[in-house]
Amino acid sequence: MRKSPMMVLVTAVIAFAGTAGVAVGLPEASADRFQPSTGCGCHSALVDQWSESMHAKALSDPLYIYKRDEANKATDGTLGIFCDTCHGQVAVMSGEIADLENASPQSREGVTCDFCHQVTGTLTPIGNTSQVVELDGTKRAQFDDAVSPVHATAYSQFHETAEFCGACHNVDHPGDPSLHLEATYTEWKEGPYAEEGIVCQDCHMTPGPGVVKPNPGTAAGGGPQREHIYLMTFAGGNVGLGDAVLAEERLKAAATVEVDVAEIQERGSSANVEVTITNSGAGHYLPTGLTEVREMWLEVTATTADGQTEVLGEHMFQTILRDAEGNSPVELWDAVAIEHDDRIPPRESVTDTFEFQMPESDQVEVAATLYYRSCSEEMAEKAGVDIPTTTMAQVTKAVFATEEARAAAAVAEAGDEEGGSFGGATTWLVLGVLAVAAGTVFVLRRRGGRA
């Protein structure tokens, strides 16, 4: 009898720890082989940064808990451990994941400091928690001259590589390693940033969006001044649950929007609005991560001077999964293939065309807005959290019914810039001349537009 996708998945997860096709580098280990973040007092500034990150909240994130619980319900409780292995390595290694409420602090901390700083490398294929750890108490990082009075230190070039991050930020289906559920590392590896030597840490562990380095400072209280210190912010796009300021900065720097539409459009006539979105600031696809959950979408609208808005169209950029019977979209535990993926690779562009009909108005503002949410409103409500919508980029273009309307708007705008609603006697004179020339009495309106 042919096994269903669910049966294949459950079988694969049960055999997870001993499956050669799924990279697993984590041994069983007592939680006391790791210290909690409260023991990292010499690095208090870095600990404060980490505490606001999604790494610190990896096991307590309400969206994660909701999704993991749904997965466990669908797979008779077998899939959660697959997810937890990336979200709480210490809890899984120690077995304390089974009773997290009564677990040690280090197990409850999600992706905690002392796990990452005892990593020595990765197995292949990279992903599905493929880190290799050496639990000898030595703290490893990118400095070759670090000295600590309380613990052993060691230089680790591996901590400056994208492979360090890829061990968790690539996720293959446990029942079918060829089905890539999350591929942020691979997206980077096959793109231009990898060719240029820009790694994950350069953008996600520096003060602002993009490569903001060197970032001089000290790694520990009383430590030497360093040319560059990586921050423990791990900032991504999670505005609702992570550091909202850092997340918004990165989202707003990730993409650009261009609008091409005829500036003069006769009333009642139709024209095309071409909108081009470029992934100009992310070294991976937009969006990335669990992309059947993430929402990034383009909305194009036309707004008249009296505030009437018409939605010309939308485009959701995401991954859609398909099951063995050809149904889509489906949850990842039912998936056997990717049905559709129209996300935007790094430094590439996508152009959408929308039809626009000029209303009975002198002027219309056409706006193209790119939005982002970490999940749907429905999922956020079920998880009991408020996830805001972030405007990543927006461009507006004015479309006029006549040349005279365009000229009048230009004069009015010039008057606004001079410090008033209109530019005094000169403006009124010009408007009067335009009105006589066109045989039209203009109703003066302030230009519309979206806030």
C-alpha positions as CSV (number, residue, x, y, z in Angstrom):
1,M,0.0,0.0,0.0
2,R,1.3,3.5,-0.9
3,K,2.1,5.5,2.2
4,S,0.4,8.9,2.6
5,P,2.6,12.0,3.0
6,M,1.6,12.1,6.7
7,M,2.8,8.5,7.3
8,V,6.1,9.2,5.5
9,L,6.6,12.3,7.7
10,V,5.8,10.7,10.9
11,T,8.0,7.7,10.2
12,A,10.9,10.1,9.2
13,V,10.6,12.2,12.4
14,I,10.5,9.1,14.6
15,A,13.7,8.0,13.1
16,F,15.0,11.6,13.0
17,A,18.0,11.3,15.4
18,G,19.5,8.3,13.5
19,T,18.7,9.3,9.9
20,A,21.7,9.8,7.7
21,G,19.7,11.8,5.2
22,V,18.9,14.5,7.8
23,A,21.9,16.2,9.2
24,V,22.0,16.0,13.0
25,G,25.1,17.0,15.0
26,L,23.7,17.4,18.5
27,P,24.5,14.8,21.1
28,E,22.6,14.1,24.3
29,A,23.9,16.3,27.0
30,S,23.0,17.5,30.5
31,A,21.8,21.1,30.7
32,D,24.6,21.8,33.2
33,R,27.1,21.5,30.3
34,F,25.8,25.0,29.4
35,Q,25.5,28.2,31.5
36,P,22.5,30.5,31.3
37,S,22.8,34.0,29.9
38,T,22.9,35.3,33.5
39,G,26.3,33.8,33.8
40,C,27.6,36.0,30.9
41,G,27.8,39.1,33.0
42,C,31.2,40.2,31.5
43,H,29.3,40.6,28.2
44,S,26.2,42.4,29.7
45,A,25.8,44.7,26.7
46,L,25.8,41.8,24.3
47,V,23.5,39.8,26.5
48,D,21.0,42.8,26.5
49,Q,21.0,42.8,22.7
50,W,20.5,39.0,22.6
51,S,17.6,39.2,25.1
52,E,15.5,41.3,22.6
53,S,16.3,39.0,19.7
54,M,14.2,36.2,18.2
55,H,17.0,33.8,19.2
56,A,16.2,34.5,22.9
57,K,12.5,34.1,22.2
58,A,12.8,31.0,19.9
59,L,11.0,28.7,22.3
60,S,8.6,31.3,23.7
61,D,7.5,33.0,20.5
62,P,3.6,32.6,20.4
63,L,3.6,32.2,16.7
64,Y,6.1,29.3,16.9
65,I,4.2,27.7,19.7
66,Y,1.0,27.9,17.8
67,K,2.5,26.4,14.6
68,R,4.4,23.7,16.5
69,D,1.2,22.7,18.4
70,E,-0.7,22.5,15.1
71,A,2.1,20.3,13.7
72,N,2.0,18.0,16.7
73,K,-1.8,17.6,16.4
74,A,-1.5,16.7,12.8
75,T,1.4,14.2,13.3
76,D,0.4,12.6,16.6
77,G,3.0,14.6,18.5
78,T,6.0,13.5,16.4
79,L,6.9,16.7,14.4
80,G,7.4,19.1,17.3
81,I,10.8,17.7,18.2
82,F,12.0,18.3,14.7
83,C,11.1,22.0,15.1
84,D,12.4,22.3,18.7
85,T,15.8,21.1,17.7
86,C,16.5,24.4,16.0
87,H,14.5,26.5,18.4
88,G,15.9,25.1,21.6
89,Q,19.0,23.0,21.2
90,V,19.9,22.8,24.9
91,A,16.4,21.8,25.8
92,V,16.4,19.0,23.2
93,M,19.9,17.8,24.0
94,S,19.1,17.7,27.7
95,G,15.7,16.2,27.3
96,E,14.2,19.0,29.3
97,I,12.0,20.0,26.3
98,A,9.5,17.5,27.6
99,D,8.8,19.7,30.7
100,L,9.9,23.1,29.7
101,E,8.1,24.9,32.6
102,N,10.3,23.1,35.1
103,A,13.4,23.1,33.0
104,S,16.7,24.8,33.7
105,P,17.1,28.5,32.7
106,Q,19.5,27.6,29.9
107,S,17.0,25.2,28.4
108,R,14.2,27.7,28.4
109,E,16.4,30.4,26.7
110,G,15.9,29.1,23.2
111,V,19.0,29.7,21.1
112,T,21.2,30.6,24.0
113,C,24.7,32.1,24.2
114,D,26.6,29.1,25.5
115,F,25.2,26.8,22.8
116,C,26.5,29.0,19.9
117,H,29.8,29.6,21.5
118,Q,30.5,25.9,21.9
119,V,29.8,25.1,18.2
120,T,32.9,24.0,16.3
121,G,31.5,23.3,12.8
122,T,28.8,21.7,10.8
123,L,27.9,18.4,9.2
124,T,26.7,18.2,5.7
125,P,24.3,18.7,4.2
126,I,24.1,22.1,6.0
127,G,20.7,22.6,7.7
128,N,18.2,20.8,10.0
129,T,20.4,21.7,13.0
130,S,23.6,20.3,11.6
131,Q,25.9,22.0,14.1
132,V,28.8,20.1,15.7
133,V,29.4,21.1,19.4
134,E,32.3,20.3,21.7
135,L,31.1,20.6,25.3
136,D,34.4,21.3,27.0
137,G,33.4,24.7,28.4
138,T,35.6,26.6,26.0
139,K,34.0,29.7,24.5
140,R,34.7,30.1,20.8
141,A,34.5,33.3,18.8
142,Q,36.2,35.3,16.1
143,F,39.1,36.7,18.2
144,D,42.5,34.9,18.2
145,D,43.8,36.8,21.3
146,A,40.8,36.6,23.6
147,V,41.6,35.9,27.3
148,S,39.1,35.4,30.1
149,P,39.6,35.0,33.8
150,V,36.5,32.7,34.1
151,H,36.5,30.4,31.1
152,A,38.8,29.0,28.4
153,T,38.7,30.7,25.0
154,A,39.5,29.6,21.5
155,Y,39.6,31.3,18.1
156,S,36.9,30.1,15.7
157,Q,36.9,31.2,12.1
158,F,33.8,29.2,11.6
159,H,31.8,31.8,13.7
160,E,32.4,34.3,10.8
161,T,30.9,32.1,8.1
162,A,27.4,31.9,6.7
163,E,27.6,28.1,7.3
164,F,27.4,28.8,11.0
165,C,24.0,30.4,10.4
166,G,23.0,27.9,7.7
167,A,23.0,25.0,10.1
168,C,19.6,26.2,11.3
169,H,18.5,28.6,8.6
170,N,18.2,25.8,6.0
171,V,15.3,23.4,6.8
172,D,14.6,20.3,4.6
173,H,11.5,18.3,4.9
174,P,12.3,15.4,7.4
175,G,10.5,12.9,5.1
176,D,12.1,14.2,1.9
177,P,15.4,16.1,2.1
178,S,14.9,17.3,-1.5
179,L,11.9,19.4,-0.4
180,H,13.4,22.6,1.0
181,L,11.0,24.2,3.5
182,E,13.4,27.0,4.4
183,A,16.4,27.8,2.3
184,T,17.8,31.2,3.5
185,Y,21.4,29.9,3.5
186,T,21.1,28.3,0.0
187,E,19.5,31.5,-1.3
188,W,22.5,33.4,-0.1
189,K,25.0,30.8,-1.2
190,E,23.7,30.8,-4.8
191,G,23.4,34.6,-5.0
192,P,25.7,37.7,-5.5
193,Y,26.4,38.4,-1.8
194,A,28.2,35.1,-1.4
195,E,30.3,35.9,-4.5
196,E,31.2,39.2,-2.9
197,G,32.1,37.7,0.5
198,I,29.2,39.4,2.3
199,V,28.0,36.9,5.0
200,C,24.9,36.8,7.2
201,Q,26.7,38.4,10.2
202,D,27.7,41.4,8.1
203,C,24.0,42.5,7.8
204,H,22.2,40.9,10.7
205,M,24.8,41.5,13.5
206,T,25.8,45.1,12.6
207,P,24.2,48.4,13.7
208,G,22.0,49.1,10.7
209,P,20.6,47.6,7.5
210,G,23.2,46.4,5.0
211,V,26.9,46.0,5.7
212,V,27.6,48.4,8.5
213,K,31.1,47.7,9.6
214,P,33.6,48.1,11.1
215,N,31.7,48.6,14.4
216,P,34.4,49.4,16.9
217,G,33.9,48.6,20.6
218,T,34.6,46.0,23.3
219,A,33.3,42.5,23.6
220,A,33.5,42.4,27.4
221,G,33.7,44.8,30.3
222,G,37.3,45.8,30.7
223,G,38.2,44.1,27.5
224,P,40.4,45.7,24.8
225,Q,39.1,48.1,22.2
226,R,38.3,46.1,19.0
227,E,38.1,47.3,15.4
228,H,34.9,45.5,15.0
229,I,32.4,43.9,17.3
230,Y,29.4,41.9,16.1
231,L,26.2,42.8,17.8
232,M,24.0,40.0,19.2
233,T,20.8,41.5,17.7
234,F,20.3,39.0,14.9
235,A,17.8,41.5,13.5
236,G,15.5,40.3,10.8
237,G,11.9,41.2,9.8
238,N,10.0,40.3,13.0
239,V,8.5,43.7,13.9
240,G,5.8,42.3,16.2
241,L,7.9,40.2,18.5
242,G,11.5,41.1,18.0
243,D,13.2,44.5,18.2
244,A,10.7,46.6,16.2
245,V,13.1,49.4,15.4
246,L,15.8,47.2,14.0
247,A,13.3,45.0,12.1
248,E,11.6,48.0,10.5
249,E,15.0,49.4,9.4
250,R,15.9,46.2,7.6
251,L,12.5,45.8,6.0
252,K,12.5,49.4,4.7
253,A,16.0,48.9,3.3
254,A,15.3,45.6,1.6
255,A,13.4,46.6,-1.5
256,T,12.7,49.5,-3.9
257,V,9.6,50.2,-5.9
258,E,9.3,51.9,-9.3
259,V,6.1,53.0,-11.0
260,D,5.7,53.6,-14.7
261,V,2.4,55.2,-15.8
262,A,1.4,57.8,-18.4
263,E,1.3,61.2,-16.7
264,I,-1.6,62.5,-19.0
265,Q,-4.6,60.2,-19.2
266,E,-7.9,61.2,-20.7
267,R,-11.0,60.8,-18.5
268,G,-12.5,57.4,-19.1
269,S,-9.6,56.0,-21.0
270,S,-7.5,53.0,-19.9
271,A,-3.8,52.6,-19.4
272,N,-1.3,50.3,-17.9
273,V,0.5,50.8,-14.6
274,E,3.8,48.9,-14.5
275,V,5.3,48.4,-11.1
276,T,8.8,47.0,-10.6
277,I,10.0,45.7,-7.3
278,T,13.7,45.1,-6.8
279,N,15.3,43.1,-4.0
280,S,17.9,45.8,-3.5
281,G,19.0,45.2,0.1
282,A,18.7,41.5,1.1
283,G,21.2,38.8,0.5
284,H,18.5,36.2,0.3
285,Y,15.0,36.0,-1.3
286,L,12.2,38.3,-0.3
287,P,10.6,37.1,1.7
288,T,12.6,34.3,3.3
289,G,12.3,31.8,6.1
290,L,9.0,29.9,6.5
291,T,7.7,31.5,3.4
292,E,4.3,29.8,3.3
293,V,3.6,31.8,6.5
294,R,5.4,35.1,5.8
295,E,3.4,37.7,3.9
296,M,4.9,40.2,1.5
297,W,2.6,41.8,-0.9
298,L,2.3,44.6,-3.4
299,E,-0.9,46.8,-3.5
300,V,-1.6,49.3,-6.2
301,T,-4.3,51.9,-5.7
302,A,-5.7,55.0,-7.4
303,T,-7.0,57.9,-5.2
304,T,-8.9,60.9,-6.5
305,A,-8.6,64.4,-5.0
306,D,-11.7,63.9,-3.0
307,G,-10.3,60.8,-1.3
308,Q,-12.0,58.0,-3.3
309,T,-9.6,55.0,-3.5
310,E,-9.8,52.1,-5.9
311,V,-7.5,49.1,-5.5
312,L,-6.1,48.3,-9.0
313,G,-4.6,45.0,-7.9
314,E,-2.4,43.1,-5.5
315,H,0.4,40.5,-5.7
316,M,1.4,38.3,-2.8
317,F,5.0,37.0,-2.9
318,Q,5.2,33.6,-1.2
319,T,5.7,29.9,-1.4
320,I,2.7,27.6,-1.9
321,L,3.1,23.9,-1.0
322,R,1.3,21.0,-2.7
323,D,0.3,17.5,-1.4
324,A,0.4,14.2,-3.1
325,E,-3.2,14.6,-4.4
326,G,-2.3,17.9,-6.1
327,N,-4.1,20.1,-3.5
328,S,-2.6,23.5,-2.6
329,P,-2.0,25.3,-0.5
330,V,-1.3,22.8,2.2
331,E,0.6,22.7,5.5
332,L,4.3,21.7,5.5
333,W,3.5,18.3,7.1
334,D,1.3,17.4,4.2
335,A,3.6,18.8,1.5
336,V,5.4,16.7,-1.1
337,A,6.4,19.6,-3.5
338,I,6.4,23.3,-4.0
339,E,3.5,24.3,-6.2
340,H,4.4,28.0,-6.6
341,D,7.3,30.3,-5.6
342,D,7.4,33.8,-6.9
343,R,9.6,35.4,-4.4
344,I,12.4,37.8,-5.4
345,P,16.0,36.7,-5.4
346,P,18.8,39.1,-4.3
347,R,19.3,42.0,-6.7
348,E,16.7,40.8,-9.1
349,S,13.4,42.5,-10.0
350,V,9.8,41.6,-10.7
351,T,7.5,43.7,-12.8
352,D,3.7,43.6,-12.5
353,T,1.2,45.3,-14.8
354,F,-2.2,46.6,-13.7
355,E,-5.0,48.2,-15.7
356,F,-6.0,51.7,-14.8
357,Q,-9.0,53.6,-16.0
358,M,-8.9,57.4,-15.5
359,P,-12.0,58.5,-13.6
360,E,-13.9,61.8,-14.1
361,S,-11.3,63.7,-12.1
362,D,-8.6,66.3,-12.9
363,Q,-5.9,64.4,-11.0
364,V,-5.4,60.9,-9.5
365,E,-2.6,59.6,-7.3
366,V,-1.5,56.1,-8.3
367,A,0.3,54.5,-5.4
368,A,2.3,51.3,-5.3
369,T,3.0,50.0,-1.8
370,L,5.0,47.0,-0.7
371,Y,3.8,45.6,2.6
372,Y,5.2,42.9,5.0
373,R,3.8,40.8,7.9
374,S,5.4,38.0,9.7
375,C,2.2,36.0,9.4
376,S,-1.4,36.3,8.4
377,E,-3.9,38.2,10.6
378,E,-5.8,34.9,11.1
379,M,-2.7,33.1,12.4
380,A,-1.7,36.1,14.6
381,E,-5.2,36.1,16.1
382,K,-5.1,32.3,16.8
383,A,-1.7,32.7,18.4
384,G,-3.0,35.6,20.6
385,V,-0.5,38.2,19.4
386,D,-0.7,41.5,17.5
387,I,1.5,41.4,14.4
388,P,1.7,44.8,12.6
389,T,1.9,45.4,8.9
390,T,5.1,47.2,7.9
391,T,5.3,49.4,4.8
392,M,8.6,48.4,3.2
393,A,8.4,50.8,0.3
394,Q,5.9,53.1,-1.4
395,V,5.9,55.2,-4.6
396,T,3.1,57.6,-5.8
397,K,2.7,59.1,-9.2
398,A,0.3,61.8,-10.2
399,V,-1.9,61.2,-13.3
400,F,-3.7,64.2,-14.8
401,A,-6.6,64.4,-17.2
402,T,-5.2,67.4,-19.1
403,E,-2.0,69.3,-19.6
404,E,-3.7,72.3,-17.9
405,A,-4.5,70.2,-14.8
406,R,-0.8,69.2,-14.6
407,A,0.3,72.8,-15.0
408,A,-2.1,73.9,-12.3
409,A,-0.9,71.2,-9.9
410,A,2.8,72.2,-10.5
411,V,2.0,75.9,-9.7
412,A,0.1,74.9,-6.5
413,E,3.0,72.6,-5.4
414,A,5.5,75.4,-6.0
415,G,3.3,77.7,-3.8
416,D,3.2,75.1,-1.0
417,E,6.9,74.9,-1.0
418,E,7.1,78.7,-0.6
419,G,5.3,78.4,2.7
420,G,1.6,78.8,1.9
421,S,-1.3,77.0,0.3
422,F,-0.7,79.0,-2.8
423,G,2.2,81.2,-3.9
424,G,0.5,84.6,-3.6
425,A,-0.5,87.0,-6.4
426,T,1.8,85.4,-9.0
427,T,0.2,82.0,-8.5
428,W,-3.3,83.4,-8.9
429,L,-2.2,85.3,-12.0
430,V,-0.8,82.1,-13.6
431,L,-3.9,80.1,-12.7
432,G,-6.1,82.7,-14.2
433,V,-4.2,82.7,-17.4
434,L,-4.4,78.8,-17.5
435,A,-8.1,78.9,-16.9
436,V,-8.8,81.4,-19.7
437,A,-6.5,79.5,-22.1
438,A,-8.3,76.3,-21.4
439,G,-11.8,77.8,-21.3
440,T,-12.2,76.1,-18.0
441,V,-12.9,77.2,-14.4
442,F,-10.6,75.2,-12.2
443,V,-11.6,74.0,-8.8
444,L,-8.4,74.2,-6.8
445,R,-7.7,71.2,-4.6
446,R,-4.8,70.2,-2.5
447,R,-3.0,67.2,-4.0
448,G,-4.2,63.9,-2.6
449,G,-2.2,60.9,-1.6
450,R,-1.7,58.2,1.0
451,A,-0.1,59.0,4.3
